[in-house]
Amino acid sequence: MEAQPVVMDLFTHFVIPYALFALLRRPQVERLAAGLGGWAPDFDTLIGWLDRIHPSLYFLGHRGLSHSLLGAPLFAVAVLALVSLPPWHRRWPRMAAWRFTPRTVLIAAAASYTHLILDFLTIWGIPTLYPWSLERFSLNWFFYSVTGAFFVSGYLCWRLARGTLTDKVLWRGMAVLVAVMVVSGVVRYATHPGLPHGPHVQPGSSEWKWTTYTRNETGWEVGYWSWGSLTHTRFYNETLPATAEAEAALARARDTLEYRDFRLFSWGPEAVLVEPAGPGAWNVTILDLTRRASIDDAPGWFPRFADYGSVRFHVDAEGVRRR
């Protein structure tokens, strides 16, 4: 599976449910359980490599099963159980604040849905109904995170780790965090390109940047917008199946474990190239334009991966093989 970007930062996912339980004046053990539950789905960044053991484990990648209605609470309970193990408490006594009880389990499981709500606001969205559906859902308002939120939430988590996070500091920090998110959202709204919302209009890497996707005669035209004005475009060719045989080749490519892996972690328009590769053989390439275009338009220092956001197959009488 391809490497995935980290989204909506870890600290913000922890701080928001923690603050909600602080607002309800719940004891510290419940606040910590809520914060951990809000963060837990991103634990998948530590286990995504398991798909290398067997391809069928692809759903353990970042924003896979863990970011679904079914998986989020499962991850929350599992992480709470892990940090509550006695060996951790003996080595680091302060970790005794983590408790695995029926009440904290319910709190962590419920708080995990705050993670889904926050990631739903961002590009790439969440596979809400996985494993029943590979479709992702997104409000498409923010990029992978909200600029500035990381620093505010990180500061609050640092104070918590030091034991100096008072409710007064927490409320002041949360006020700043809310202000940062509101300002970010307002800038997004003010600089929107004015085209209809949806998966074909997506936020860019800065609050004032957007990306649009439009079909043309040869494929897709990707427009990059800054402060409401179109700055430049890129073009991605598309060769749709022109015959029944080509259509069948595409269907066979999509009926593979590799494509399910690709589809679960892709968001936005797909560009398809189905090209003949000899008698009865086809080369099938599928691009996830959101990821492909974002990497192509990244600053020069960002790693550029030739196959990022794409999957390629060779289809012939012998079967389907990933190229």
VOPAGU-2260 file (C-alpha; in pm, 1 decimal, decimal comma):
REM VOPAGU-2260
SITE   aa  ch    i         X         Y         Z
SITE  MET   A    0       0,0       0,0       0,0
SITE  GLU   A    1     115,7     354,4     -68,5
SITE  ALA   A    2     232,5     578,8     212,5
SITE  GLN   A    3     -47,1     803,5     332,6
SITE  PRO   A    4     -22,3    1158,2     467,3
SITE  VAL   A    5     -93,4    1216,7     835,1
SITE  VAL   A    6    -413,5    1412,7     872,9
SITE  MET   A    7    -585,8    1642,7    1125,0
SITE  ASP   A    8    -304,9    1637,5    1381,1
SITE  LEU   A    9    -280,4    1397,1    1671,9
SITE  PHE   A   10    -289,0    1665,4    1943,0
SITE  THR   A   11    -612,7    1822,9    1822,9
SITE  HIS   A   12    -781,0    1483,5    1809,6
SITE  PHE   A   13    -683,4    1432,8    2174,9
SITE  VAL   A   14    -754,9    1781,1    2308,6
SITE  ILE   A   15   -1107,7    1832,8    2177,5
SITE  PRO   A   16   -1276,9    1532,6    2348,2
SITE  TYR   A   17   -1058,3    1587,4    2656,3
SITE  ALA   A   18   -1185,5    1947,4    2678,0
SITE  LEU   A   19   -1545,6    1837,6    2625,3
SITE  PHE   A   20   -1527,2    1612,9    2931,4
SITE  ALA   A   21   -1350,9    1887,2    3124,5
SITE  LEU   A   22   -1639,1    2118,0    3034,5
SITE  LEU   A   23   -1874,3    1856,4    3182,6
SITE  ARG   A   24   -1656,7    1865,2    3497,3
SITE  ARG   A   25   -1584,0    1495,3    3474,7
SITE  PRO   A   26   -1291,1    1345,7    3670,3
SITE  GLN   A   27    -945,4    1326,3    3516,6
SITE  VAL   A   28    -965,6     954,1    3449,0
SITE  GLU   A   29   -1268,4    1012,0    3225,4
SITE  ARG   A   30   -1109,0    1311,5    3052,3
SITE  LEU   A   31    -804,8    1101,9    2968,7
SITE  ALA   A   32   -1020,0     815,3    2840,5
SITE  ALA   A   33   -1206,2    1059,9    2614,8
SITE  GLY   A   34    -885,0    1213,6    2484,2
SITE  LEU   A   35    -734,6     873,7    2414,5
SITE  GLY   A   36   -1050,2     760,0    2239,2
SITE  GLY   A   37   -1041,3    1071,6    2020,9
SITE  TRP   A   38    -683,9     998,5    1916,7
SITE  ALA   A   39    -700,5     616,5    1893,1
SITE  PRO   A   40    -805,2     579,6    1525,4
SITE  ASP   A   41    -470,9     730,9    1420,5
SITE  PHE   A   42    -297,4     440,0    1592,9
SITE  ASP   A   43    -334,3     277,7    1251,0
SITE  THR   A   44     -22,9     471,2    1142,0
SITE  LEU   A   45     177,3     225,3    1355,1
SITE  ILE   A   46      26,6     -92,3    1213,5
SITE  GLY   A   47     -28,6      -7,5     846,2
SITE  TRP   A   48     283,1    -207,8     756,5
SITE  LEU   A   49      97,0    -530,7     839,4
SITE  ASP   A   50     -38,3    -541,9     484,2
SITE  ARG   A   51     312,9    -648,8     383,4
SITE  ILE   A   52     251,9    -974,2     568,7
SITE  HIS   A   53     -52,2   -1039,6     353,9
SITE  PRO   A   54    -227,1    -807,4     104,0
SITE  SER   A   55    -566,5    -887,7     254,4
SITE  LEU   A   56    -470,8    -673,0     555,5
SITE  TYR   A   57    -476,6    -356,8     343,3
SITE  PHE   A   58    -769,6    -218,9     544,5
SITE  LEU   A   59    -536,1    -156,9     840,8
SITE  GLY   A   60    -375,6     135,6     656,3
SITE  HIS   A   61    -425,4     493,7     767,8
SITE  ARG   A   62    -787,3     605,2     740,5
SITE  GLY   A   63    -903,3     257,6     658,8
SITE  LEU   A   64   -1107,3      40,6     896,0
SITE  SER   A   65    -999,5     257,7    1189,7
SITE  HIS   A   66   -1187,6     555,7    1046,5
SITE  SER   A   67   -1521,9     382,1     998,3
SITE  LEU   A   68   -1826,1     368,6    1223,9
SITE  LEU   A   69   -1737,5       8,6    1305,3
SITE  GLY   A   70   -1362,6      38,7    1339,5
SITE  ALA   A   71   -1316,0     364,7    1532,9
SITE  PRO   A   72   -1457,4     237,0    1865,2
SITE  LEU   A   73   -1273,4     -92,8    1823,1
SITE  PHE   A   74    -943,4      92,7    1794,2
SITE  ALA   A   75   -1034,8     313,5    2090,4
SITE  VAL   A   76   -1102,9      15,7    2317,6
SITE  ALA   A   77    -790,1    -167,1    2199,4
SITE  VAL   A   78    -561,7     133,5    2261,1
SITE  LEU   A   79    -716,8     197,5    2602,5
SITE  ALA   A   80    -657,8    -165,9    2694,3
SITE  LEU   A   81    -296,8    -137,5    2578,8
SITE  VAL   A   82    -206,2     173,9    2778,4
SITE  SER   A   83    -385,6      36,9    3085,7
SITE  LEU   A   84    -158,7    -267,8    3116,6
SITE  PRO   A   85      10,4    -292,8    3461,1
SITE  PRO   A   86     368,6    -310,9    3322,9
SITE  TRP   A   87     334,7      46,8    3194,9
SITE  HIS   A   88     212,6     161,5    3536,3
SITE  ARG   A   89     504,8       2,3    3716,8
SITE  ARG   A   90     759,1     163,9    3486,3
SITE  TRP   A   91     584,7     499,7    3457,9
SITE  PRO   A   92     361,0     551,5    3764,6
SITE  ARG   A   93     181,9     847,9    3607,4
SITE  MET   A   94      33,0     612,5    3350,2
SITE  ALA   A   95    -176,7     463,7    3629,9
SITE  ALA   A   96    -423,0     741,3    3541,6
SITE  TRP   A   97    -529,7     526,4    3245,9
SITE  ARG   A   98    -801,8     288,5    3362,1
SITE  PHE   A   99    -973,1       8,5    3173,1
SITE  THR   A  100   -1319,7      -5,1    3327,3
SITE  PRO   A  101   -1666,2     -44,2    3175,5
SITE  ARG   A  102   -1720,8     332,5    3206,7
SITE  THR   A  103   -1389,4     438,9    3052,1
SITE  VAL   A  104   -1436,3     183,9    2773,0
SITE  LEU   A  105   -1772,7     339,3    2683,3
SITE  ILE   A  106   -1626,7     689,3    2702,1
SITE  ALA   A  107   -1328,8     603,9    2479,4
SITE  ALA   A  108   -1553,2     429,1    2226,9
SITE  ALA   A  109   -1793,5     724,1    2210,6
SITE  ALA   A  110   -1510,9     979,8    2190,4
SITE  SER   A  111   -1364,2     799,1    1889,7
SITE  TYR   A  112   -1645,9     943,6    1681,2
SITE  THR   A  113   -1510,6    1295,3    1741,2
SITE  HIS   A  114   -1213,0    1177,7    1536,7
SITE  LEU   A  115   -1439,8    1083,0    1248,2
SITE  ILE   A  116   -1620,3    1417,3    1263,8
SITE  LEU   A  117   -1293,4    1612,7    1245,2
SITE  ASP   A  118   -1152,8    1402,2     961,3
SITE  PHE   A  119   -1485,1    1428,5     778,2
SITE  LEU   A  120   -1415,2    1801,8     747,9
SITE  THR   A  121   -1092,6    1740,0     557,4
SITE  ILE   A  122    -988,8    1630,1     212,0
SITE  TRP   A  123    -972,9    1251,8     168,2
SITE  GLY   A  124   -1259,6    1203,8     413,0
SITE  ILE   A  125   -1342,2     878,7     588,5
SITE  PRO   A  126   -1470,0     536,4     472,3
SITE  THR   A  127   -1768,4     567,3     705,1
SITE  LEU   A  128   -1940,8     242,3     610,6
SITE  TYR   A  129   -1640,0      14,6     562,9
SITE  PRO   A  130   -1635,6    -289,4     534,5
SITE  TRP   A  131   -1977,4    -270,7     368,2
SITE  SER   A  132   -1870,8       6,0     129,9
SITE  LEU   A  133   -1540,9     142,6      -4,5
SITE  GLU   A  134   -1690,4     488,2     -57,0
SITE  ARG   A  135   -1534,9     779,9     130,8
SITE  PHE   A  136   -1730,4    1075,1     266,2
SITE  SER   A  137   -1593,8    1426,3     312,3
SITE  LEU   A  138   -1718,2    1779,8     362,9
SITE  ASN   A  139   -1410,4    1885,2     162,9
SITE  TRP   A  140   -1352,5    2202,5     360,8
SITE  PHE   A  141   -1000,8    2172,7     505,8
SITE  PHE   A  142    -684,2    2013,8     371,6
SITE  TYR   A  143    -518,6    1735,4     571,9
SITE  SER   A  144    -514,6    1956,2     883,3
SITE  VAL   A  145    -598,8    2307,1    1001,1
SITE  THR   A  146    -296,8    2536,0     989,6
SITE  GLY   A  147    -197,7    2643,6    1341,1
SITE  ALA   A  148    -416,6    2395,5    1529,5
SITE  PHE   A  149    -120,1    2162,9    1576,5
SITE  PHE   A  150      75,2    2421,6    1775,9
SITE  VAL   A  151    -212,1    2519,3    2005,7
SITE  SER   A  152    -316,3    2161,6    2077,9
SITE  GLY   A  153      46,0    2052,0    2109,1
SITE  TYR   A  154     105,1    2317,8    2375,2
SITE  LEU   A  155    -196,1    2200,2    2575,2
SITE  CYS   A  156     -81,4    1837,9    2554,0
SITE  TRP   A  157     267,3    1943,5    2667,3
SITE  ARG   A  158     118,6    2117,0    2971,9
SITE  LEU   A  159     -89,2    1808,4    3044,0
SITE  ALA   A  160     217,1    1582,8    3025,5
SITE  ARG   A  161     399,6    1810,8    3269,1
SITE  GLY   A  162     105,0    1814,7    3508,0
SITE  THR   A  163      54,4    2190,2    3474,0
SITE  LEU   A  164    -261,1    2198,9    3262,8
SITE  THR   A  165    -514,6    2380,2    3477,9
SITE  ASP   A  166    -872,2    2433,2    3365,0
SITE  LYS   A  167    -794,4    2803,1    3320,8
SITE  VAL   A  168    -508,3    2726,2    3082,4
SITE  LEU   A  169    -724,1    2468,4    2903,3
SITE  TRP   A  170   -1010,0    2713,4    2841,9
SITE  ARG   A  171    -776,5    2982,7    2716,7
SITE  GLY   A  172    -608,4    2734,5    2487,6
SITE  MET   A  173    -939,8    2604,3    2358,6
SITE  ALA   A  174   -1055,3    2959,1    2288,0
SITE  VAL   A  175    -744,0    3012,0    2075,2
SITE  LEU   A  176    -792,6    2674,3    1906,2
SITE  VAL   A  177   -1153,0    2752,8    1815,6
SITE  ALA   A  178   -1045,8    3094,4    1687,3
SITE  VAL   A  179    -776,5    2936,4    1469,5
SITE  MET   A  180   -1025,3    2691,3    1319,4
SITE  VAL   A  181   -1286,9    2961,6    1262,2
SITE  VAL   A  182   -1035,9    3193,6    1093,6
SITE  SER   A  183    -914,7    2905,7     878,3
SITE  GLY   A  184   -1273,3    2825,4     779,4
SITE  VAL   A  185   -1354,3    3188,8     700,7
SITE  VAL   A  186   -1048,7    3221,2     475,4
SITE  ARG   A  187   -1153,1    2899,4     302,6
SITE  TYR   A  188   -1501,2    3036,1     242,6
SITE  ALA   A  189   -1376,8    3374,0     120,9
SITE  THR   A  190   -1131,5    3223,6    -128,9
SITE  HIS   A  191   -1350,2    2945,0    -264,6
SITE  PRO   A  192   -1336,6    2946,8    -646,6
SITE  GLY   A  193   -1711,4    2985,8    -665,0
SITE  LEU   A  194   -1777,5    2655,6    -838,2
SITE  PRO   A  195   -2026,7    2403,5    -696,1
SITE  HIS   A  196   -1908,4    2219,6    -388,3
SITE  GLY   A  197   -1842,1    1847,5    -406,2
SITE  PRO   A  198   -1565,1    1598,6    -470,6
SITE  HIS   A  199   -1451,8    1792,7    -778,2
SITE  VAL   A  200   -1370,1    2106,5    -577,1
SITE  GLN   A  201   -1115,1    2033,0    -307,1
SITE  PRO   A  202    -911,3    2238,2     -59,1
SITE  GLY   A  203    -542,8    2295,7    -128,9
SITE  SER   A  204    -241,5    2293,4      98,8
SITE  SER   A  205    -297,3    2649,5     227,0
SITE  GLU   A  206    -622,0    2804,1     348,3
SITE  TRP   A  207    -641,0    3027,8      38,9
SITE  LYS   A  208    -576,7    2749,6    -212,7
SITE  TRP   A  209    -825,7    2520,4    -387,4
SITE  THR   A  210    -809,3    2255,8    -658,9
SITE  THR   A  211   -1078,5    2183,1    -917,0
SITE  TYR   A  212   -1123,6    1885,9   -1149,7
SITE  THR   A  213   -1305,3    1915,0   -1482,2
SITE  ARG   A  214   -1343,4    1661,1   -1763,4
SITE  ASN   A  215   -1237,6    1764,3   -2109,2
SITE  GLU   A  216   -1216,7    1585,7   -2445,9
SITE  THR   A  217    -895,7    1400,9   -2361,6
SITE  GLY   A  218    -930,3    1342,4   -1988,6
SITE  TRP   A  219    -916,1    1574,6   -1688,5
SITE  GLU   A  220    -813,9    1936,7   -1643,4
SITE  VAL   A  221    -694,8    2014,7   -1290,3
SITE  GLY   A  222    -708,9    2380,6   -1191,7
SITE  TYR   A  223    -510,7    2530,2    -905,6
SITE  TRP   A  224    -663,8    2835,2    -740,3
SITE  SER   A  225    -516,2    3091,4    -500,5
SITE  TRP   A  226    -716,4    3370,5    -336,0
SITE  GLY   A  227   -1008,4    3295,5    -567,0
SITE  SER   A  228    -810,1    3319,0    -891,1
SITE  LEU   A  229    -695,0    3041,0   -1121,5
SITE  THR   A  230    -313,7    3029,5   -1117,0
SITE  HIS   A  231    -230,2    2731,6   -1339,1
SITE  THR   A  232    -360,9    2400,4   -1467,8
SITE  ARG   A  233    -243,3    2046,2   -1527,8
SITE  PHE   A  234    -383,6    1787,0   -1765,5
SITE  TYR   A  235    -424,6    1413,9   -1716,5
SITE  ASN   A  236    -513,7    1197,9   -2013,7
SITE  GLU   A  237    -787,4     939,0   -1997,1
SITE  THR   A  238    -855,9     651,0   -2235,7
SITE  LEU   A  239   -1189,7     495,4   -2152,3
SITE  PRO   A  240   -1276,7     144,8   -2280,2
SITE  ALA   A  241   -1394,2     164,7   -2641,7
SITE  THR   A  242   -1485,5    -201,6   -2686,7
SITE  ALA   A  243   -1652,1    -476,4   -2488,2
SITE  GLU   A  244   -1315,2    -648,3   -2448,6
SITE  ALA   A  245   -1156,5    -334,6   -2305,2
SITE  GLU   A  246   -1452,9    -286,8   -2072,7
SITE  ALA   A  247   -1412,9    -645,2   -1953,3
SITE  ALA   A  248   -1041,0    -587,8   -1892,9
SITE  LEU   A  249   -1119,1    -285,1   -1676,9
SITE  ALA   A  250   -1380,6    -480,9   -1483,6
SITE  ARG   A  251   -1130,7    -760,8   -1419,4
SITE  ALA   A  252    -873,0    -511,3   -1294,7
SITE  ARG   A  253   -1125,8    -360,7   -1057,3
SITE  ASP   A  254   -1221,5    -704,7    -929,8
SITE  THR   A  255    -888,3    -751,8    -752,7
SITE  LEU   A  256    -760,9    -715,6    -397,6
SITE  GLU   A  257    -507,8    -460,9    -519,1
SITE  TYR   A  258    -780,5    -237,7    -658,4
SITE  ARG   A  259    -985,3    -264,1    -338,5
SITE  ASP   A  260    -674,2    -149,7    -153,0
SITE  PHE   A  261    -633,3     141,8    -392,9
SITE  ARG   A  262   -1002,3     232,3    -391,4
SITE  LEU   A  263   -1036,9     231,7     -12,6
SITE  PHE   A  264    -762,3     492,3      19,5
SITE  SER   A  265    -846,5     707,6    -282,4
SITE  TRP   A  266   -1070,6    1011,3    -277,8
SITE  GLY   A  267   -1196,5    1219,7    -564,6
SITE  PRO   A  268   -1214,0    1167,5    -940,6
SITE  GLU   A  269   -1047,1     868,1   -1101,6
SITE  ALA   A  270    -878,7     887,5   -1441,4
SITE  VAL   A  271    -874,8     558,9   -1631,4
SITE  LEU   A  272    -642,6     452,5   -1912,0
SITE  VAL   A  273    -718,9     121,6   -2086,1
SITE  GLU   A  274    -464,8      55,7   -2360,8
SITE  PRO   A  275    -407,9    -250,7   -2582,0
SITE  ALA   A  276     -91,6    -446,5   -2499,6
SITE  GLY   A  277     -97,1    -715,3   -2767,4
SITE  PRO   A  278    -354,4    -970,4   -2885,0
SITE  GLY   A  279    -613,1   -1016,3   -2611,4
SITE  ALA   A  280    -403,6    -817,8   -2360,9
SITE  TRP   A  281    -455,8    -478,5   -2197,6
SITE  ASN   A  282    -269,6    -238,2   -1975,8
SITE  VAL   A  283    -501,4     -71,4   -1726,3
SITE  THR   A  284    -396,1     236,1   -1529,2
SITE  ILE   A  285    -617,0     405,9   -1272,4
SITE  LEU   A  286    -522,3     742,2   -1121,8
SITE  ASP   A  287    -656,2     893,4    -802,8
SITE  LEU   A  288    -641,3    1253,0    -923,8
SITE  THR   A  289    -657,4    1402,0    -575,5
SITE  ARG   A  290    -335,4    1238,2    -462,7
SITE  ARG   A  291    -167,7    1249,8    -801,6
SITE  ALA   A  292    -235,1    1619,9    -853,9
SITE  SER   A  293    -139,5    1713,7    -497,1
SITE  ILE   A  294     200,1    1545,4    -529,2
SITE  ASP   A  295     259,7    1693,1    -875,1
SITE  ASP   A  296     187,3    2041,9    -745,3
SITE  ALA   A  297     390,7    2003,8    -424,8
SITE  PRO   A  298     687,0    2231,7    -356,7
SITE  GLY   A  299    1020,6    2112,1    -491,1
SITE  TRP   A  300    1131,7    1979,6    -152,4
SITE  PHE   A  301     840,7    1738,5    -127,7
SITE  PRO   A  302     922,5    1379,6    -230,5
SITE  ARG   A  303     782,8    1299,3    -573,3
SITE  PHE   A  304     682,4     939,5    -624,9
SITE  ALA   A  305     641,3     826,1    -984,5
SITE  ASP   A  306     351,4     592,8    -903,6
SITE  TYR   A  307     191,1     788,0    -619,8
SITE  GLY   A  308    -184,4     795,4    -655,9
SITE  SER   A  309    -194,8     531,0    -927,7
SITE  VAL   A  310    -234,0     158,1    -973,2
SITE  ARG   A  311    -144,5     -35,2   -1290,2
SITE  PHE   A  312    -247,3    -377,9   -1414,1
SITE  HIS   A  313    -171,9    -604,6   -1708,1
SITE  VAL   A  314    -475,1    -807,9   -1811,2
SITE  ASP   A  315    -458,8   -1103,3   -2049,5
SITE  ALA   A  316    -580,4   -1462,2   -2086,5
SITE  GLU   A  317    -352,8   -1571,7   -1800,2
SITE  GLY   A  318    -512,9   -1337,5   -1550,8
SITE  VAL   A  319    -456,6    -996,0   -1393,6
SITE  ARG   A  320    -112,3    -892,3   -1272,3
SITE  ARG   A  321     -14,5    -568,5   -1107,5
SITE  ARG   A  322     253,6    -387,2   -1303,4
